[in-house]
Amino acid sequence: MSTPEVHSIAKIPVTCHAFNADRSQVAVSLNDNNIQIYTRQGKEWVVTETLSEHDKLITSIDWAPNSNRIVTASQDRNAYVWSLSPDLLTGKLVWKPTLVLLRINRAATFVRWSPNEDKFAVASGARAIAICSFDPENNWWVARQLKKPIRSTVLSVDWHPNNVLLAAGSADMKARVFSAYIKDVDKRPSPTIWGEKLPFNTICGEYTSPAGGWVHAVGFSPSGDVLAFASHDSSISIVYPGGPIIFNIRISSLPYVTLAWTSEDSLVAAGHDCQPVVFSGSEQGWALVGTLDGSTASSASKATGAKTGTVGRLNSAAFNTFRNADTRGHSGGGDAASDTELLTVHQNTITSVRPYEYGGEGVVSKVSTTGVDGKLVIWDVNAVTALAGKMGGLRV
């Protein structure tokens, strides 16, 4: 089994991260208003740049692989596009920011470049999504807003491969698919399973969280024909719009807040349960396959009183001690440090999971995760460990 690469890059939470094209650098937000760019030097990650322009906490980062531009969103209601250009005095390449006119009155919560990298989407707490494109005449980025029928904060977005459709998950307990077609930027899109005529702000699909939970994460499959979203009701939903067919997988652990597709029939989700979990399926059905964190199973078998198959926060030594005291009347001391240590690689909520490396035919072979514990971990998506007990074999 492949061992994950674990890098403790900070002792404070990592809010979000994004790698450059060759994975030699990673941009992260350490729960503040600066972007730290780490460069890989051997087995270590070293801070080589600090980008400072935002006034409040940076909520999301995306790094365009082809144009090598970074876009950042923040609670200060602004977004910046960062580009490498020569310094007029030294001639050295430095990152220079360009302010984006978002026209929102609440925090920006999430940002992603479109596949063609000619526009990007910024989610916000203003019940709107800003679709930003470059205006060459005025030399700035301008925004058009998707508003109706969003009723609360937009928490995540994801682009369809055709560069026009956009999925969004929000705190009004819905996942939606919008058209973000901009006449002067986009070519007329080909018909898709989501629709044919796609003027700006067309609603191509709207799906409700089964138990009324916030929709934390959304994602299109590589083909764009399937949509997945993770809700705060501890569920993952898979939508095939042709039917429509919607598969909902309820889990017995804590909610997921981020997800990434690895192939047309598989995705990785992670969140408050502190480990990445793999789901797989097709139009015939979906199931929880296992975890990428093999240490969970091996550590659980060694830990006294550990429940095999119970994962993340619900399988720590402290939780098992509490359960034994409650159900069996057992009591006893222990080492305070080990009692609070989880039986997972990440020791706190995973805030972001992103594709890291691609294999043949565009299939993701590795994913990266960052978390509140300050760790950056790179996982092999083929190194799946089965989950026994309550979590094993969950199906719809």
FIFI-925670 format. One record per residue (C-alpha): residue in one letter; x, y, z. Coordinates in steps of 0.1 Angstrom, whole numbers, plus 5000, padded with zeros to 4 digits. Layout:
AXYZ/...
END
This chain:
M500050005000/S501350344991/T502150565021/P500850925018/E503251215018/V502751415050/H504051775052/S503551975084/I503752315068/A502352525096/K501152505132/I498052705124/P495052615102/V495452605064/T492252755050/C492852665014/H495552564989/A496352554952/F499352414933/N501052554902/A501152354870/D504352144877/R503552104915/S506852274925/Q504952544943/V501852574964/A499952884975/V498152855008/S496153075032/L497253025068/N493853155082/D494953515077/N494953795050/N498253685033/I499053425007/Q502153215014/I503853054984/Y505852754994/T508452604970/R509552244972/Q513152204981/G513951834983/K511451685007/E510652015024/W508352305016/V509952645022/V508152985021/T509653184992/E506953454986/T504353635007/L501553814988/S499854085009/E497054294996/H493854175012/D492554335045/K490754025059/L490953655059/I491553485025/T488853225020/S489853074987/I492753044962/D493052904927/W496152884905/A495652874867/P497952604853/N498352744818/S498453124823/N500153094857/R497853344873/I496653324909/V493153444919/T492253504955/A489053574973/S488653725008/Q486253825035/D487154185026/R484654154997/N487454164971/A489253944947/Y492753984932/V494353834901/W498053794907/S500453784877/L504253744874/S505754054858/P509254224859/D509854474886/L510654814870/L513654874893/T515254534897/G513954354866/K513154054889/L509853874884/V507453964911/W503753894918/K501654194910/P497954214920/T495054344899/L491854434918/V488654284905/L485454494907/L483054234922/R480254464933/I479354254963/N478554374999/R479354055018/A482453835020/A483753644990/T483753275000/F485053074971/V486853124937/R487652904907/W489152964873/S487152844843/P488752564822/N489852804795/E491253044822/D489553344805/K487053404834/F486553294869/A483653264894/V483553414929/A480953294953/S479853524981/G477753585011/A475753844991/R473453574977/A475253614943/I478053474922/A480353714903/I481453584869/C484553784861/S486153834827/F488854064814/D488054384796/P491054464774/E489754814765/N489854934801/N492554684812/W490654554842/W488454254853/V484754314853/A481954104869/R478454004860/Q476353854887/L474353544890/K471653614916/K468253454911/P467053234927/I469953214953/R468553274988/S471653255010/T475453245011/V477153054982/L479652814997/S481252654966/V481352654928/D482752434901/W483052474863/H481752244837/P484352134811/N482552344784/N483652664801/V479952794803/L478052594829/L478652654866/A477652444896/A477052614929/G476252494964/S474752734990/A473452765025/D469852775012/M470252395011/K470452364973/A472852274946/R472252454913/V473652454878/F473752794861/S474752914826/A477553164829/Y477653234792/I479253574783/K478653674747/D481953854741/V484053584758/D482553244751/K481853074718/R478352934715/P478352614735/S477352284720/P474152124734/T474751914766/I472651694788/W472052014809/G470352204781/E470752364746/K469952734748/L472052874776/P471753254780/F473353404811/N471753304844/T469653024829/I468952764857/C469852424842/G469252224873/E468252274910/Y468651994936/T467752004973/S469851865001/P467751555013/A467651645050/G468052025046/G471752065052/W473952345038/V475552235005/H479252265013/A480852134981/V479852074945/G481751914916/F481151814880/S482551474868/P485351494842/S482751464814/G480451724830/D477451484827/V477251404864/L477051634894/A478051554930/F477451764961/A478151724998/S475751845024/H475851935061/D473351655068/S476351405064/S475451295029/I476751284994/S474351324965/I475151214929/V472951364901/Y472451224866/P470351494850/G469051284821/G466451094843/P466951274865/I468451014887/I469651124921/F471650884944/N471950994980/I474450825004/R473950895041/I476950845063/S477150775100/S480151005106/L480651385105/P479851595074/Y482151645044/V483051995033/T485051935002/L485151684973/A487051614941/W486251374912/T489151134903/S487450964873/E483950944858/D482950674883/S484850784915/L485351074938/V487051164970/A485351354998/A486651495031/G485751725059/H485051715096/D485851345099/C489551425092/Q490251175065/P489551145027/V486950885018/V486350734983/F482950684967/S482350494935/G479550394913/S477550444881/E473950504870/Q473050174886/G474050294921/W476850444942/A478550324973/L481250424999/V484250214989/G486850295016/T489350545029/L492650675016/D493850695052/G495150335058/S496450435092/T492850445105/A492350075101/S495749965113/S495750205143/A492150115152/S493049745155/K495849835180/A494050085201/T492249955231/G488549975228/A488650115193/K485750045171/T486849915137/G485050095109/T484350405129/V486450685115/G487951025122/R486851215153/L484650925164/N487650685168/S490050875191/A491250735223/A489350995242/F486050915225/N486550545231/T487350605268/F484150805271/R482050535253/N483450265276/A482650465307/D479150525294/T478250175282/R480349955304/G481050155334/H484850135327/S487050415339/G490750485339/G493350735333/G495750765305/D498250985288/A496651315280/A498551365248/S497651015234/D494051055245/T493451345223/E495351205193/L493051085164/L493750765146/T494150945113/V496851135095/H495051465097/Q494351565133/N491551805125/T489051905098/I490251875062/T489452205046/S490352135010/V490951834987/R492251894952/P493551684922/Y497351664925/E498551434897/Y496951284866/G497550944851/G496450804818/E493350934800/G492951224824/V492251014854/V493451164887/S496150934903/K496851154934/V494951414954/S496251664980/T494551775012/T495052055037/G493552095071/V493052285103/D495952085117/G498352275094/K499251965073/L499551915036/V499051555026/I499351394992/W497451064987/D497450794961/V493850744951/N494350374943/A495550304979/V491950254992/T491450075025/A488049915031/L485950035060/A484349775081/G481549805106/K478950075103/M480750265076/G481449975053/G479449915022/L477050205025/R474850204994/V471850364979/
END
